[in-house]
């Protein structure tokens, strides 16, 4: 959703079981890193995937663990 369009209407929000708010990235260094990674991906998709595979696997494991904890709570 484009934050410039304002908040979602309540009648739409109540249809979504979960929502996540992602803050705007305003730090110049972070924004430059995003652009750099985008250029890296566009120039060499396979190499990009290989470079970040271990980080992606770690995130995947953390998400899986969080899902298991959440399921125990529900």
TASUL-V488610 format. One record per backbone hydrogen bond with DSSP energy under -0.5 kcal/mol. CO is the residue of the C=O (numbers start at 1). NH is the residue of the N-H. Records with the same first field share a line. If there is no record, write none. Layout:
BEGIN
CO->NH, NH
END
This chain:
BEGIN
1->3
2->5
3->6
9->12, 13
10->14
12->15
13->16
15->17
20->22
21->23
24->26
27->31
28->32
29->33
30->34
31->35
32->36
33->37
34->38
35->39
36->40
37->41
38->42
39->43
40->44
44->48
45->49
46->50
47->51
48->52
49->53
50->53
52->56
53->57
54->58
55->59
56->60
57->61
58->62
59->63
60->64
61->65
62->66
63->67
64->68
65->69
66->70
67->71
68->72
69->73
70->73, 74
END
